[in-house]
Amino acid sequence: MAKANLLIVMTLVLAGALTISLMAQAGPFKGHADLSGYQEIPTLSSPATGTADIQISKDGESVSYTLTYEGIGTNVRFAHIHLGRPAFNGNIMVFLCNNGTPPAGVPLPPACPQGSGTVSGTLSAADVGAGAASQGVAAGEFSEFVEALRAEAAYANVHSDAFPGGEIRGQVVFHRSDSVNDD
């Protein structure tokens, strides 16, 4: 009888652990940001606008993105996803595109279109640089990057020659109705 009870308890514990593990991987998968100068810190006026669309893979091992912007009047330097809440600047977690010196220790991101354009790609653990290590996201910590996205603690930022600190910015937000069963 004691062995049967122990078996039942162990089965329930394992089932609970599996449920918690699956719930940790579940969550919203589709994020979006509207980018403007009014979200920059400090706030600035720019005719440029943009969007960033983020798609976390079902297994949580990759993130696909499409960044679109227009109206940037000077050279586009690079675009990133930073770790930071609204009204706070944060460090770089991943590059979306780059026209400058390639980031050290990560794969070369695609070139940024000049003025207006769209750039797309897929990010993995190899793309998470050491830029946000002082904020707890070390190089290669992809799960931390995904957690920051889902917590809406990340923003997309496009930097230009006119505004090297960032010309347009937007907080990545997720619709809570997005679920594991969504396509």
Accessible surface in RSA format (square Angstrom, percent):
REM  Atomic radii and reference values for relative SASA: ProtOr
REM  Chains: A
REM  Algorithm: Lee & Richards
REM  Probe-radius: 1.40
REM  Slices: 20
REM RES _ NUM      All-atoms   Total-Side   Main-Chain    Non-polar    All polar
REM                ABS   REL    ABS   REL    ABS   REL    ABS   REL    ABS   REL
RES MET A   1   186.87  96.8 139.72  92.5  47.15 112.3 117.05  99.5  69.82  92.5
RES ALA A   2    81.19  74.7  68.17 105.2  13.03  29.6  72.82 102.5   8.38  22.2
RES LYS A   3   177.65  86.7 170.95 104.9   6.70  16.0 116.03 104.4  61.62  65.6
RES ALA A   4    53.98  49.6  44.87  69.2   9.12  20.7  51.89  73.1   2.09   5.5
RES ASN A   5    74.60  51.4  73.38  70.9   1.22   2.9  22.36  53.8  52.24  50.5
RES LEU A   6   107.06  59.6 102.83  73.6   4.23  10.6 106.09  74.5   0.97   2.6
RES LEU A   7   119.87  66.8 118.23  84.6   1.64   4.1 119.58  84.0   0.29   0.8
RES ILE A   8    99.48  56.6  98.03  73.0   1.45   3.5  99.48  71.6   0.00   0.0
RES VAL A   9    81.70  53.8  81.31  73.6   0.39   1.0  81.70  71.0   0.00   0.0
RES MET A  10   102.21  52.9 100.38  66.4   1.83   4.4  85.41  72.6  16.80  22.3
RES THR A  11    77.73  55.3  74.26  75.3   3.47   8.3  62.28  83.6  15.46  23.4
RES LEU A  12   118.18  65.8 110.28  78.9   7.90  19.9 110.61  77.7   7.57  20.4
RES VAL A  13    96.44  63.5  87.75  79.4   8.69  20.9  94.41  82.0   2.03   5.5
RES LEU A  14   121.87  67.9 118.01  84.4   3.86   9.7 118.23  83.0   3.63   9.8
RES ALA A  15    51.64  47.5  43.30  66.8   8.34  19.0  50.02  70.4   1.62   4.3
RES GLY A  16    30.72  37.9   0.00   N/A  30.72  37.9  29.91  82.1   0.82   1.8
RES ALA A  17    55.65  51.2  44.47  68.6  11.19  25.4  49.31  69.4   6.34  16.8
RES LEU A  18   109.84  61.2 105.00  75.1   4.84  12.2 109.07  76.6   0.77   2.1
RES THR A  19    71.77  51.0  70.11  71.1   1.66   4.0  46.32  62.2  25.45  38.5
RES ILE A  20   122.94  70.0 121.73  90.7   1.21   2.9 122.14  87.9   0.80   2.2
RES SER A  21    53.86  45.5  46.06  61.5   7.79  18.0  27.44  58.4  26.42  37.0
RES LEU A  22   101.68  56.6  98.00  70.1   3.68   9.3  98.24  69.0   3.44   9.3
RES MET A  23   131.45  68.1 118.00  78.1  13.45  32.0 103.04  87.6  28.42  37.6
RES ALA A  24    80.19  73.7  46.18  71.3  34.01  77.4  59.63  84.0  20.56  54.5
RES GLN A  25    93.35  52.2  86.88  63.5   6.47  15.4  27.85  59.3  65.49  49.7
RES ALA A  26    35.34  32.5  25.10  38.7  10.24  23.3  27.07  38.1   8.27  21.9
RES GLY A  27    21.77  26.9   0.00   N/A  21.77  26.9  19.86  54.5   1.92   4.3
RES PRO A  28    14.67  10.7  14.67  13.4   0.00   0.0  14.67  12.1   0.00   0.0
RES PHE A  29     1.58   0.8   1.58   1.0   0.00   0.0   1.58   1.0   0.00   0.0
RES LYS A  30    82.38  40.2  80.78  49.6   1.61   3.8  49.73  44.8  32.65  34.8
RES GLY A  31     4.87   6.0   0.00   N/A   4.87   6.0   1.01   2.8   3.86   8.6
RES HIS A  32    54.85  30.0  54.77  38.1   0.08   0.2  44.22  45.6  10.63  12.4
RES ALA A  33     1.27   1.2   0.00   0.0   1.27   2.9   1.27   1.8   0.00   0.0
RES ASP A  34    87.36  61.2  81.33  81.0   6.03  14.3  31.66  74.5  55.71  55.6
RES LEU A  35     3.85   2.1   0.00   0.0   3.85   9.7   0.10   0.1   3.75  10.1
RES SER A  36    26.94  22.8  26.94  36.0   0.00   0.0  21.32  45.4   5.62   7.9
RES GLY A  37     1.22   1.5   0.00   N/A   1.22   1.5   0.33   0.9   0.89   2.0
RES TYR A  38   148.89  69.5 133.70  76.1  15.19  39.5  99.57  74.8  49.32  60.8
RES GLN A  39    70.55  39.4  60.68  44.3   9.86  23.5  32.33  68.8  38.21  29.0
RES GLU A  40     5.18   3.0   4.89   3.7   0.29   0.7   0.93   1.8   4.25   3.5
RES ILE A  41    64.34  36.6  50.80  37.8  13.55  32.6  50.80  36.6  13.55  36.8
RES PRO A  42   113.90  83.0 108.49  98.9   5.41  19.7 113.75  93.9   0.14   0.9
RES THR A  43    87.61  62.3  62.77  63.6  24.84  59.2  37.96  51.0  49.65  75.1
RES LEU A  44    31.61  17.6  23.77  17.0   7.84  19.7  31.59  22.2   0.02   0.0
RES SER A  45    88.30  74.6  65.93  88.0  22.37  51.5  36.99  78.8  51.30  71.9
RES SER A  46    17.39  14.7   0.07   0.1  17.31  39.9   2.68   5.7  14.71  20.6
RES PRO A  47   118.85  86.6  89.02  81.2  29.82 108.4 102.25  84.4  16.60 103.2
RES ALA A  48     0.67   0.6   0.00   0.0   0.67   1.5   0.00   0.0   0.67   1.8
RES THR A  49    65.42  46.5  65.42  66.3   0.00   0.0  54.26  72.9  11.16  16.9
RES GLY A  50    11.12  13.7   0.00   N/A  11.12  13.7   7.24  19.9   3.88   8.7
RES THR A  51    45.90  32.6  45.78  46.4   0.11   0.3  34.87  46.8  11.03  16.7
RES ALA A  52     0.82   0.8   0.82   1.3   0.00   0.0   0.82   1.2   0.00   0.0
RES ASP A  53    65.16  45.6  62.87  62.6   2.29   5.4  26.33  62.0  38.83  38.7
RES ILE A  54     4.01   2.3   0.04   0.0   3.97   9.6   0.66   0.5   3.35   9.1
RES GLN A  55    62.41  34.9  61.18  44.7   1.23   2.9  34.71  73.9  27.69  21.0
RES ILE A  56     0.15   0.1   0.00   0.0   0.15   0.4   0.00   0.0   0.15   0.4
RES SER A  57    29.78  25.2  20.91  27.9   8.87  20.4  29.40  62.6   0.38   0.5
RES LYS A  58    87.69  42.8  72.58  44.5  15.11  36.0  72.71  65.4  14.98  16.0
RES ASP A  59    86.52  60.6  72.83  72.5  13.68  32.4  40.24  94.7  46.27  46.1
RES GLY A  60    18.13  22.4   0.00   N/A  18.13  22.4   9.91  27.2   8.23  18.4
RES GLU A  61   118.23  67.9 110.94  83.9   7.29  17.4  36.61  70.8  81.61  66.6
RES SER A  62    30.39  25.7  30.39  40.6   0.00   0.0  13.82  29.4  16.57  23.2
RES VAL A  63     0.07   0.0   0.00   0.0   0.07   0.2   0.07   0.1   0.00   0.0
RES SER A  64    45.93  38.8  44.94  60.0   1.00   2.3  23.42  49.9  22.52  31.5
RES TYR A  65     8.94   4.2   4.07   2.3   4.86  12.7   3.78   2.8   5.15   6.4
RES THR A  66    51.06  36.3  50.19  50.9   0.87   2.1  26.00  34.9  25.06  37.9
RES LEU A  67     0.56   0.3   0.56   0.4   0.00   0.0   0.56   0.4   0.00   0.0
RES THR A  68    53.08  37.8  53.08  53.8   0.00   0.0  43.94  59.0   9.14  13.8
RES TYR A  69     2.60   1.2   0.00   0.0   2.60   6.8   1.23   0.9   1.37   1.7
RES GLU A  70   104.21  59.8 104.21  78.8   0.00   0.0  25.11  48.6  79.09  64.6
RES GLY A  71    35.24  43.5   0.00   N/A  35.24  43.5  29.85  81.9   5.38  12.1
RES ILE A  72     7.21   4.1   0.00   0.0   7.21  17.4   0.14   0.1   7.07  19.2
RES GLY A  73    75.47  93.1   0.00   N/A  75.47  93.1  39.45 108.3  36.01  80.7
RES THR A  74    57.33  40.8  45.12  45.7  12.21  29.1  54.52  73.2   2.81   4.2
RES ASN A  75    89.37  61.6  85.12  82.3   4.25  10.2  10.48  25.2  78.89  76.3
RES VAL A  76     1.37   0.9   0.00   0.0   1.37   3.3   0.00   0.0   1.37   3.7
RES ARG A  77    88.61  37.2  85.50  43.6   3.11   7.4  19.94  27.3  68.67  41.6
RES PHE A  78    50.90  25.5  50.90  31.5   0.00   0.0  50.90  30.9   0.00   0.0
RES ALA A  79     0.23   0.2   0.23   0.4   0.00   0.0   0.23   0.3   0.00   0.0
RES HIS A  80     1.77   1.0   1.77   1.2   0.00   0.0   0.87   0.9   0.89   1.0
RES ILE A  81     0.00   0.0   0.00   0.0   0.00   0.0   0.00   0.0   0.00   0.0
RES HIS A  82    12.59   6.9  12.59   8.7   0.00   0.0  12.59  13.0   0.00   0.0
RES LEU A  83    23.38  13.0  23.38  16.7   0.00   0.0  23.38  16.4   0.00   0.0
RES GLY A  84     7.79   9.6   0.00   N/A   7.79   9.6   7.79  21.4   0.00   0.0
RES ARG A  85   118.16  49.6 116.73  59.5   1.43   3.4  45.71  62.5  72.44  43.9
RES PRO A  86    79.14  57.7  70.36  64.1   8.78  31.9  73.19  60.4   5.95  37.0
RES ALA A  87    71.95  66.2  51.68  79.8  20.28  46.1  53.31  75.1  18.65  49.4
RES PHE A  88   135.57  67.8 133.53  82.7   2.03   5.3 135.57  82.2   0.00   0.0
RES ASN A  89    94.59  65.2  66.60  64.4  27.99  67.4  28.74  69.2  65.85  63.6
RES GLY A  90    15.63  19.3   0.00   N/A  15.63  19.3   6.09  16.7   9.55  21.4
RES ASN A  91    57.20  39.4  54.13  52.3   3.07   7.4   5.04  12.1  52.15  50.4
RES ILE A  92    50.25  28.6  48.09  35.8   2.16   5.2  48.09  34.6   2.16   5.9
RES MET A  93     1.03   0.5   0.00   0.0   1.03   2.5   0.09   0.1   0.94   1.2
RES VAL A  94     1.19   0.8   0.00   0.0   1.19   2.9   1.19   1.0   0.00   0.0
RES PHE A  95    38.24  19.1  33.17  20.5   5.07  13.2  33.17  20.1   5.07  14.5
RES LEU A  96     0.50   0.3   0.50   0.4   0.00   0.0   0.50   0.3   0.00   0.0
RES CYS A  97     0.00   0.0   0.00   0.0   0.00   0.0   0.00   0.0   0.00   0.0
RES ASN A  98    11.07   7.6   1.95   1.9   9.12  22.0   0.00   0.0  11.06  10.7
RES ASN A  99    61.33  42.3  23.15  22.4  38.18  91.9  24.24  58.3  37.10  35.9
RES GLY A 100    40.35  49.8   0.00   N/A  40.35  49.8  27.20  74.7  13.15  29.5
RES THR A 101   123.02  87.5 101.17 102.6  21.84  52.1  68.76  92.4  54.26  82.0
RES PRO A 102    76.65  55.9  66.35  60.5  10.29  37.4  66.35  54.8  10.29  64.0
RES PRO A 103    24.51  17.9   9.11   8.3  15.40  56.0  18.84  15.6   5.67  35.2
RES ALA A 104   101.40  93.2  69.07 106.6  32.33  73.5  78.10 110.0  23.30  61.7
RES GLY A 105    83.34 102.8   0.00   N/A  83.34 102.8  44.80 122.9  38.54  86.3
RES VAL A 106    26.35  17.3   7.82   7.1  18.53  44.6  11.66  10.1  14.68  39.8
RES PRO A 107    67.53  49.2  52.31  47.7  15.22  55.3  64.56  53.3   2.98  18.5
RES LEU A 108   129.90  72.3  99.14  70.9  30.76  77.3 100.29  70.4  29.60  79.7
RES PRO A 109    14.84  10.8   4.10   3.7  10.74  39.0   9.88   8.2   4.95  30.8
RES PRO A 110    57.50  41.9  44.42  40.5  13.08  47.6  56.95  47.0   0.55   3.4
RES ALA A 111    72.92  67.0  55.97  86.4  16.95  38.6  56.83  80.0  16.09  42.6
RES CYS A 112     6.41   4.8   0.00   0.0   6.41  15.1   0.21   0.5   6.20   6.7
RES PRO A 113    34.44  25.1  22.50  20.5  11.94  43.4  33.96  28.0   0.47   2.9
RES GLN A 114    94.22  52.7  71.67  52.4  22.55  53.7  58.92 125.4  35.30  26.8
RES GLY A 115    21.48  26.5   0.00   N/A  21.48  26.5  20.23  55.5   1.25   2.8
RES SER A 116    61.22  51.7  45.68  61.0  15.54  35.8  31.57  67.2  29.65  41.5
RES GLY A 117    23.05  28.4   0.00   N/A  23.05  28.4  21.70  59.5   1.36   3.0
RES THR A 118    75.28  53.5  49.79  50.5  25.49  60.8  34.46  46.3  40.82  61.7
RES VAL A 119    10.93   7.2   7.15   6.5   3.78   9.1  10.93   9.5   0.00   0.0
RES SER A 120    64.69  54.7  44.87  59.9  19.82  45.7  34.81  74.1  29.89  41.9
RES GLY A 121    25.36  31.3   0.00   N/A  25.36  31.3  22.63  62.1   2.73   6.1
RES THR A 122    88.97  63.3  61.10  61.9  27.88  66.4  38.64  51.9  50.34  76.1
RES LEU A 123     5.98   3.3   5.98   4.3   0.00   0.0   5.98   4.2   0.00   0.0
RES SER A 124    43.54  36.8  43.54  58.1   0.00   0.0  29.04  61.8  14.50  20.3
RES ALA A 125    43.49  40.0  41.90  64.7   1.59   3.6  42.11  59.3   1.37   3.6
RES ALA A 126    60.26  55.4  41.64  64.3  18.62  42.4  54.74  77.1   5.52  14.6
RES ASP A 127    23.21  16.3  21.19  21.1   2.03   4.8   2.25   5.3  20.97  20.9
RES VAL A 128     2.36   1.6   0.00   0.0   2.36   5.7   0.00   0.0   2.36   6.4
RES GLY A 129    14.70  18.1   0.00   N/A  14.70  18.1  14.08  38.6   0.62   1.4
RES ALA A 130    66.39  61.0  50.82  78.4  15.57  35.4  51.25  72.2  15.14  40.1
RES GLY A 131    44.02  54.3   0.00   N/A  44.02  54.3  27.72  76.1  16.31  36.5
RES ALA A 132     0.06   0.1   0.06   0.1   0.00   0.0   0.06   0.1   0.00   0.0
RES ALA A 133    52.06  47.9  35.47  54.7  16.58  37.7  36.04  50.8  16.02  42.4
RES SER A 134   103.99  87.9  56.97  76.0  47.01 108.3  59.56 126.8  44.43  62.2
RES GLN A 135    75.88  42.4  47.14  34.5  28.74  68.4  30.70  65.4  45.18  34.3
RES GLY A 136    51.10  63.0   0.00   N/A  51.10  63.0  36.26  99.5  14.83  33.2
RES VAL A 137     5.96   3.9   5.96   5.4   0.00   0.0   5.96   5.2   0.00   0.0
RES ALA A 138    41.68  38.3  41.49  64.0   0.18   0.4  41.50  58.4   0.17   0.5
RES ALA A 139    61.74  56.8  40.84  63.0  20.90  47.5  41.09  57.9  20.65  54.7
RES GLY A 140    36.38  44.9   0.00   N/A  36.38  44.9  21.40  58.7  14.98  33.5
RES GLU A 141    69.10  39.7  63.48  48.0   5.61  13.4  25.17  48.7  43.92  35.9
RES PHE A 142    14.25   7.1  12.04   7.5   2.21   5.7  12.04   7.3   2.21   6.3
RES SER A 143    72.97  61.7  65.17  87.0   7.79  18.0  44.89  95.6  28.08  39.3
RES GLU A 144    66.59  38.2  64.48  48.8   2.11   5.0   6.14  11.9  60.46  49.4
RES PHE A 145     0.00   0.0   0.00   0.0   0.00   0.0   0.00   0.0   0.00   0.0
RES VAL A 146     7.94   5.2   7.94   7.2   0.00   0.0   7.94   6.9   0.00   0.0
RES GLU A 147   105.51  60.6 100.44  76.0   5.07  12.1  41.06  79.4  64.45  52.6
RES ALA A 148     9.55   8.8   3.74   5.8   5.81  13.2   8.97  12.6   0.58   1.5
RES LEU A 149     0.00   0.0   0.00   0.0   0.00   0.0   0.00   0.0   0.00   0.0
RES ARG A 150    32.87  13.8  29.96  15.3   2.91   6.9  21.32  29.1  11.55   7.0
RES ALA A 151    49.38  45.4  32.73  50.5  16.65  37.9  42.82  60.3   6.56  17.4
RES GLU A 152    41.07  23.6  39.98  30.2   1.09   2.6   5.69  11.0  35.38  28.9
RES ALA A 153    14.25  13.1  14.25  22.0   0.00   0.0  14.25  20.1   0.00   0.0
RES ALA A 154     0.00   0.0   0.00   0.0   0.00   0.0   0.00   0.0   0.00   0.0
RES TYR A 155     2.65   1.2   2.65   1.5   0.00   0.0   0.03   0.0   2.62   3.2
RES ALA A 156     0.00   0.0   0.00   0.0   0.00   0.0   0.00   0.0   0.00   0.0
RES ASN A 157     4.91   3.4   4.91   4.7   0.00   0.0   0.00   0.0   4.91   4.8
RES VAL A 158     0.09   0.1   0.09   0.1   0.00   0.0   0.09   0.1   0.00   0.0
RES HIS A 159    11.04   6.0  11.04   7.7   0.00   0.0  10.85  11.2   0.18   0.2
RES SER A 160     0.00   0.0   0.00   0.0   0.00   0.0   0.00   0.0   0.00   0.0
RES ASP A 161    61.38  43.0  46.22  46.0  15.16  35.8  18.85  44.4  42.52  42.4
RES ALA A 162    53.20  48.9  22.65  35.0  30.55  69.5  33.47  47.1  19.73  52.3
RES PHE A 163    66.95  33.5  64.64  40.0   2.31   6.0  66.95  40.6   0.00   0.0
RES PRO A 164    67.96  49.5  59.19  54.0   8.77  31.9  59.41  49.0   8.56  53.2
RES GLY A 165    63.85  78.7   0.00   N/A  63.85  78.7  43.30 118.8  20.54  46.0
RES GLY A 166     3.09   3.8   0.00   N/A   3.09   3.8   0.00   0.0   3.09   6.9
RES GLU A 167     5.73   3.3   5.73   4.3   0.00   0.0   0.00   0.0   5.73   4.7
RES ILE A 168     0.00   0.0   0.00   0.0   0.00   0.0   0.00   0.0   0.00   0.0
RES ARG A 169     3.51   1.5   3.51   1.8   0.00   0.0   0.00   0.0   3.51   2.1
RES GLY A 170     0.00   0.0   0.00   N/A   0.00   0.0   0.00   0.0   0.00   0.0
RES GLN A 171    22.33  12.5  16.47  12.0   5.87  14.0  15.20  32.4   7.13   5.4
RES VAL A 172     0.00   0.0   0.00   0.0   0.00   0.0   0.00   0.0   0.00   0.0
RES VAL A 173    63.29  41.6  63.24  57.3   0.05   0.1  63.24  54.9   0.05   0.1
RES PHE A 174    10.58   5.3   0.00   0.0  10.58  27.5   0.26   0.2  10.31  29.5
RES HIS A 175   123.72  67.6 120.21  83.6   3.51   9.0  80.43  82.9  43.29  50.4
RES ARG A 176   150.25  63.1 122.38  62.4  27.87  66.4  79.30 108.4  70.96  43.0
RES SER A 177   100.90  85.3  70.83  94.5  30.07  69.3  57.67 122.8  43.22  60.6
RES ASP A 178    12.93   9.1   5.41   5.4   7.52  17.8   7.24  17.0   5.69   5.7
RES SER A 179    45.82  38.7  42.94  57.3   2.88   6.6  36.41  77.5   9.41  13.2
RES VAL A 180    79.52  52.3  72.13  65.3   7.39  17.8  72.13  62.7   7.39  20.0
RES ASN A 181   137.12  94.6 109.83 106.1  27.29  65.7  33.69  81.1 103.43 100.0
RES ASP A 182    50.46  35.3  44.78  44.6   5.69  13.4  10.90  25.6  39.57  39.5
RES ASP A 183   151.10 105.8 117.55 117.0  33.55  79.3  60.90 143.3  90.19  90.0
END  Absolute sums over single chains surface
CHAIN  1 A     9397.6       7444.3       1953.2       6286.0       3111.5
END  Absolute sums over all chains
TOTAL          9397.6       7444.3       1953.2       6286.0       3111.5
